[in-house]
């Protein structure tokens, strides 16, 4: 059998033989935080470090592959490298990654980082009340507002960068999509527009549609970030449908297909921010209960409006799933691994 991927014939000597992580899930979506074994990633800012880490020759990128690819990961794995913040105004800097590279934003990861920072003592927090964990990500400075009661973390609110509508009714792959920015650029389309519903039984078709729509938007003016081209490109396609909500709340179900056919098991934090920007422009003022393809939820709301866009706050929770020490045997012919999708 030929494995459909590129397997390195040699392993760079700069890759550490052991990498340690603490793993979480946020509303069902994995998040692997690397705690040891990452080579230094140069750069004066988080955004610069993202570009340097993404270099094919970067030792850190081989670590990403090691942790994302099989047999240590899978096609939908997600995680991060912790790096210094841009300045002392933040507690942490972070580079988010997946099997295909590095994202500019990650709401579910920010929620997990808030839990991690408080539980591991990276940020001092009282046993009761809220503590802000301030994090520099490639798209800007965000906050994980961690709520504790009796020493237990009970919820985290992700306060995102300003989010805004980019374009409406853009033609892509034969359907019309709305494009919005929530730290990354997303195309939104009702699932019914492609003849589907948001559910596991339609996942294969939704992935195929997501890939087609994203490919059709490559190079489109709506995929360009107006201020920094390093943030350009449609990152994900959000398929959504309306649900009955409780009085005073809107409710939608979504699935986000991001990168190259990856599926977000959570309601997608930065994607929820993009949806809130669209819904706010449509006149929605109620909080949004945003449900994922596996039935988990985030609670999103717009808490302010600025010249740069709306300020979204998205509440969720992350849970630690394990601590790991991954090894790379220099004699292993699979090297940093492979993917089947």
Secondary structure as UniProt FT lines:
FT   TURN            13..14
FT   STRAND          18..26
FT   TURN            27..28
FT   STRAND          29..36
FT   HELIX           46..53
FT   TURN            56..57
FT   HELIX           59..68
FT   TURN            71..72
FT   TURN            75..76
FT   STRAND          78..83
FT   TURN            88..89
FT   STRAND          92..98
FT   TURN            99..100
FT   STRAND          101..103
FT   HELIX           107..119
FT   TURN            120..121
FT   STRAND          129..137
FT   TURN            138..139
FT   STRAND          140..149
FT   TURN            150..151
FT   STRAND          152..159
FT   STRAND          163..172
FT   TURN            173..174
FT   STRAND          175..181
FT   STRAND          185..190
FT   HELIX           191..194
FT   HELIX           200..202
FT   HELIX           203..217
FT   TURN            218..219
FT   HELIX           221..223
FT   HELIX           229..231
FT   STRAND          234..242
FT   TURN            247..248
FT   STRAND          249..258
FT   TURN            259..261
FT   STRAND          262..263
FT   HELIX           269..281
FT   TURN            282..283
FT   STRAND          287..291
FT   TURN            293..294
FT   STRAND          297..306
FT   TURN            307..308
FT   STRAND          309..316
FT   STRAND          318..327
FT   TURN            330..331
FT   TURN            333..336
//
